[in-house]
Amino acid sequence: MQEYRTKETYGDFYENEGKPLVVILGGSRSGLPSPISEHLLDYLKQNYNVLLLAYFGVGDLPKTLESISMEYFVNAISFVKEKHKIADNQVVLIGQSKGGEAALLLSNYMESAITIACVPSCYVFQGLPVTPSNMKSPKSSWSFNNYDLPYIKFYLDKNAMKEAEKKNYCKCYEMSIENNLNKDALININNYKGKILLLSAENDNYWPSKKMSNILVKNSNNKDNINHIVLELEGHYFLNYKQSVNEIIKFLKRNATFLA
């Protein structure tokens, strides 16, 4: 395993010469994506080059999940692709939660063959600062060319805050969409030529991933390229749960024909 620990590329790379590349992006937990099931990681390492890519909260990366540049992802992935002679049509992106949001956004900035977005958002939301006091100066989660991407600001009334105290953040996101909707924040996947798998949760306590995945499908001009599966799961660790991991592996076996 090769460790990259620079501000340009912070990740763990598992080499499998001559194979396609899978890039895994975690959610709102800082550092490298985790937890990941051993079953999923073993399958990927046997069939792909694998890059576990961090994007905030570790090393020289940004300290908070705010204004993370799309260029960081593109350049880090391009570095690995070029070093190991991997073509665009041999790249798979897998993102979980906020990482799913990022993976879908990346369809506008780089080419890949497959995007798997687990419990994703269909919108760009306000970034996640370290302290509540920073909420007074909101930023987008993502940026491009040094400008924040259009985003939905958080709406935090007493009801949403009360739910958040019970670890139910979905109300906050639902109220944010209802009260602070920015149509420009909708993630556009119309120009993406690859296959997309959306895995959402029936009872999502973090944000309305099922509803937002349905919005993605509804607004796409390439519905035939999208497969949306709703799972009876709670929580956002879809890279670790047996049922969601099995769906990811099944999708790859069915659609990653470039392995042949």
Number of C-alpha atoms within 10 A of each C-alpha: 9 10 13 15 15 12 15 17 21 24 24 18 20 20 17 16 13 13 20 24 31 25 22 25 30 27 25 18 16 17 21 20 23 17 13 16 15 11 14 18 15 10 11 18 18 13 16 22 23 26 26 20 23 25 31 21 17 16 14 14 20 16 16 19 24 21 21 24 19 21 17 18 23 14 14 20 22 17 14 18 18 10 9 17 14 18 15 15 15 20 25 25 25 24 25 27 26 25 27 27 25 27 26 28 20 22 22 15 14 16 18 21 21 25 25 25 29 32 33 30 28 26 25 23 27 23 23 18 17 13 8 8 8 11 15 7 7 16 23 22 25 24 18 14 9 12 11 17 22 21 24 26 21 20 18 15 12 10 11 19 16 15 15 17 9 9 11 16 19 19 22 23 21 18 17 21 18 12 13 15 18 17 12 13 16 21 24 19 21 14 11 23 14 19 20 27 21 24 25 30 26 17 17 21 19 20 22 22 26 24 16 18 25 15 16 25 20 11 15 17 14 17 15 10 15 17 14 18 16 17 18 11 16 15 13 22 21 27 27 18 17 13 13 23 19 15 16 21 15 12 17 17 11 8 15 18 9 11 13 4
